[in-house]
């Protein structure tokens, strides 16, 4: 049963906070640019059809899945991204919505706060799925969330 707006659907929220040795301005700039999401999620292999409308960006992300190690499936997902930097240099937020053809909906929010010379990022995901998909979608989202923290740290941390 696909997701229907307004219908009662299974949902959950996942939250992960982590420190990063980069100032909020740098973390914000990285998360506000759609092309940077390639590889930030291990599933996202391409970003295309980027359309900017004021402070909002709409784009298509290509998630690549492999089944049994051989069968490849590219899942095209619609993404909306909004970036608010009014609180810089101390705090900023990047948020948005993901709509997957499989009926999975995810809202996301990155809150970036200054922590000394670096930042603390709180990554919050709210998943809504058709019946029977929540457990699988949440486990995949949790893996992506943890991986995203590692990749972001590696991309933005300068050698001492």
C-alpha positions in Angstrom: 0.0 0.0 0.0 1.7 3.3 -1.1 1.9 6.3 1.2 -1.1 8.7 1.0 -1.0 12.2 2.3 -3.1 12.5 5.5 -3.3 8.7 6.0 -2.2 7.2 9.2 1.1 5.6 8.5 3.9 4.0 10.6 6.6 6.5 11.6 9.7 6.9 13.7 12.3 9.5 14.5 16.0 8.9 14.5 18.4 11.4 16.1 22.2 11.4 16.0 24.6 14.2 17.3 28.3 14.3 16.6 31.2 16.8 16.9 33.2 17.9 13.9 36.4 20.0 13.9 35.0 22.5 11.4 33.3 25.8 12.0 29.4 26.0 11.6 29.8 28.2 8.5 31.8 25.5 6.7 29.5 22.6 7.8 26.4 24.7 6.7 27.9 25.5 3.3 28.7 21.8 2.7 25.2 20.6 3.7 23.4 23.4 1.8 24.9 22.2 -1.6 23.0 19.3 -3.2 26.1 18.0 -5.1 27.8 17.3 -1.8 25.3 14.6 -0.9 26.9 12.3 -3.5 28.8 9.9 -1.2 27.6 11.6 1.9 25.0 8.9 1.9 26.6 5.6 0.8 23.5 5.0 -1.4 23.5 8.4 -3.3 25.6 8.1 -6.4 24.3 11.1 -8.4 22.3 14.4 -8.0 20.6 15.8 -11.0 17.8 18.2 -12.1 18.8 20.8 -9.5 16.2 23.7 -9.4 16.6 26.7 -7.1 13.6 28.7 -5.9 14.7 31.4 -3.5 16.0 29.7 -0.4 14.7 26.3 -1.4 16.4 23.8 -3.7 14.6 20.9 -5.4 16.6 18.0 -7.0 16.6 14.4 -7.8 19.0 12.1 -6.0 19.9 8.7 -7.4 20.1 6.0 -4.8 21.8 2.8 -6.0 20.9 -0.5 -4.5 22.5 -3.9 -5.2 20.6 -7.1 -4.6 22.5 -10.3 -4.1 25.6 -8.3 -5.2 24.7 -8.4 -8.9 21.3 -6.9 -9.6 21.4 -3.1 -9.7 18.5 -0.9 -9.0 18.6 2.9 -9.2 15.9 4.5 -7.0 15.1 8.1 -8.1 14.1 10.2 -5.1 12.7 13.8 -5.0 14.5 16.0 -2.5 13.6 19.4 -1.2 16.3 21.3 0.7 16.0 24.5 2.7 19.0 26.2 4.3 18.7 28.9 7.1 21.8 30.6 8.1 20.3 33.5 10.1 22.0 32.3 13.3 25.6 32.1 11.9 28.3 32.3 13.1 26.8 30.3 16.1 24.1 28.2 14.7 22.4 27.2 11.4 19.9 24.7 10.0 19.5 22.7 6.8 16.2 20.8 6.5 14.0 19.2 3.9 11.9 16.4 2.7 12.6 13.2 0.7 9.9 11.4 -1.4 10.7 8.0 -2.6 8.7 6.1 -5.2 8.4 3.2 -2.8 6.2 5.3 -0.6 8.8 6.1 2.0 8.8 9.8 3.1 11.5 11.3 5.2 11.9 14.7 6.6 15.4 15.6 7.7 17.0 18.4 9.8 20.6 19.2 10.5 21.1 21.7 13.3 24.7 23.0 13.3 25.9 24.7 16.5 29.3 26.2 17.3 31.3 24.2 19.8 34.6 26.0 20.5 36.5 26.1 17.2 34.3 23.3 15.8 30.7 22.3 15.6 28.1 19.9 17.0 25.7 18.6 14.3 22.4 17.1 15.3 21.0 15.0 12.5 17.3 14.2 12.9 15.3 12.0 10.5 11.5 11.5 10.7 10.4 8.5 8.6 6.9 7.6 7.4 6.4 4.4 5.5 3.7 2.1 4.1 2.8 -0.8 6.4 5.5 -3.4 6.7 8.4 -1.1 5.6 9.2 0.9 8.7 11.7 -1.5 10.3 13.7 -2.0 7.1 13.6 1.8 6.2 14.6 2.8 9.8 17.6 0.3 9.8 18.8 1.7 6.4 18.3 5.3 7.6 20.3 4.6 10.8 23.2 3.2 8.8 23.1 6.2 6.4 23.0 8.6 9.4 26.1 7.0 11.1 28.0 6.9 7.8 27.1 10.5 7.0 28.7 11.6 10.3 31.9 9.8 9.5 32.1 11.0 5.9 31.3 14.6 6.9 34.0 14.5 9.5 36.5 13.1 7.0 35.6 15.7 4.4 35.7 18.8 6.6 38.3 18.0 9.3 41.7 19.7 8.6 44.9 17.9 9.5 46.5 19.4 12.6 
